[in-house]
Amino acid sequence: MRNTIFITQKLTKTGDASSVVKVEIESDGNIEVNEFNYSNTNFIFPLYNSLINTISEMKDVHIELKTDSKVFAREVNGIPNKNTRMLEILKNIQERQNITIDAY
């Protein structure tokens, strides 16, 4: 059985095109918190980028992702929107590293 990792992702807008994404990772009773800062971008890219950076070193795990963006959760769960390139990058990492994600 795969190890389940719980990730909570919260985006806070800090300006018209800037934001901070706080990512909390809970695994085996340990909690790690990372912050990612973005500027001159839309507000979906930071969610994708912070998740991709967070899972890039993981392998053979299942992720329960709690995000404050319903749009992002739907995309991660397989209902693509206009952000198909970022979704494609995420799916490629998931496939290469045997990672499954349920987002809500």
Secondary structure, DSSP 8 states (H G I E B T S, - for coil): --EEEEEEEEEEE-SSS-EEEEEEEEETTEEEEEEEEE-SS-SSHHHHHHHHHHHTT--SEEEEEEES-HHHHHHHTT---S-HHHHHHHHHHHHHHTEEEEE-
